[in-house]
């Protein structure tokens, strides 16, 4: 049995990109439009064979990032007592003080690991994906 009705399915499929994928930002939008919690989006998209792509924090996808921000990196280290593994929501909250692209660039080019995706895609991010000089 499908977890979405016909209107909800249409909202999902009309928000896909030209490759038939759903960007992270659009996944949040679709969740709101179909009345689902963002955490349910991984299960929903999997059910319909749709891949979520282009994580704004640089964990996966093809988004290009600028150079990192020492100011953002230092603020994260100070506020989270040097933790190298931070939840996605924490980083989105940090973006309120700068921009999502700046935080994503900083994460992508640092030793910070993103955990507990708000869309339910992953709970842990394994391994480093860059190094902070």
C-alpha positions in Angstrom: 0.0 0.0 0.0 1.3 3.4 -1.0 2.0 5.9 1.8 0.9 8.9 -0.4 -2.3 9.7 -2.1 -2.4 10.8 -5.7 -2.2 14.6 -4.9 0.8 13.9 -2.6 2.5 11.8 -5.2 2.0 14.5 -7.8 3.6 17.1 -5.5 6.6 14.8 -5.0 7.1 14.1 -8.7 6.6 17.6 -9.9 9.5 18.8 -7.6 12.1 16.4 -9.1 15.0 17.8 -11.0 15.9 16.9 -14.6 17.6 13.8 -13.4 14.6 12.6 -11.5 16.1 13.4 -8.1 14.9 15.5 -5.3 17.3 18.1 -3.8 17.5 18.3 0.0 15.9 21.8 0.0 13.0 20.6 -2.2 12.6 17.5 0.1 11.9 19.9 3.0 9.4 21.8 0.8 7.7 18.6 -0.4 7.4 17.4 3.2 5.6 20.6 4.1 3.3 20.4 1.0 2.3 16.8 1.6 1.8 17.2 5.4 4.6 14.9 6.4 7.5 15.3 8.9 10.8 15.9 7.1 12.3 12.8 8.9 9.8 10.6 6.8 11.2 11.8 3.5 13.9 9.2 3.2 11.4 6.4 3.6 8.9 8.1 1.2 11.4 8.7 -1.6 12.8 5.2 -1.2 9.3 3.8 -1.6 8.9 5.6 -4.9 12.5 5.0 -6.2 13.5 8.7 -5.9 17.0 9.6 -4.7 17.6 12.7 -2.5 20.6 14.7 -3.7 22.6 17.9 -3.2 23.0 18.1 0.6 23.4 21.8 1.4 26.0 20.8 4.0 28.2 18.9 1.5 27.6 15.4 2.8 26.5 14.1 -0.7 25.5 15.4 -4.1 27.1 17.6 -6.7 26.8 21.1 -5.2 29.9 23.2 -5.5 31.2 24.9 -2.4 33.3 28.0 -1.8 36.2 28.1 0.7 35.5 27.5 4.3 34.9 30.2 7.0 37.3 30.2 9.9 34.8 32.3 11.8 32.1 29.7 11.4 34.4 26.8 12.1 35.8 28.5 15.3 32.2 29.4 16.5 31.2 25.7 16.0 34.2 24.5 17.9 33.6 27.0 20.7 29.9 26.4 21.0 30.1 22.6 20.8 33.3 22.1 22.9 35.4 20.9 20.0 33.0 18.1 19.0 33.8 17.0 15.4 30.4 15.3 14.9 27.5 17.6 14.8 23.9 17.0 14.0 22.5 18.4 10.8 20.0 20.5 12.7 22.8 22.2 14.7 24.5 23.2 11.4 21.2 24.5 9.9 20.7 26.5 13.1 24.3 27.9 12.7 23.3 28.9 9.1 20.9 31.4 10.7 24.0 33.4 11.8 25.6 33.4 8.3 24.3 31.4 5.3 23.7 27.7 4.6 26.3 27.9 1.8 28.9 29.3 4.2 28.2 26.6 6.8 28.1 23.9 4.1 31.4 25.1 2.6 33.0 25.1 6.1 31.7 21.6 6.8 32.8 20.3 3.4 36.3 21.6 3.9 36.8 20.7 7.5 37.1 17.7 9.9 33.4 18.2 11.0 31.2 15.2 10.4 27.4 15.6 9.9 25.1 13.2 11.8 21.4 12.6 12.1 20.1 14.0 8.8 16.8 15.8 9.3 15.3 14.0 6.3 16.1 10.6 7.8 18.7 9.7 5.0 21.5 8.9 7.4 22.1 8.8 11.1 25.9 8.9 11.1 28.4 10.2 8.7 31.5 7.9 8.6 35.0 9.1 7.9 36.5 12.6 7.2 35.7 14.4 4.0 38.3 17.0 4.2 40.8 18.5 6.6 40.9 21.9 8.3 44.2 23.7 8.1 
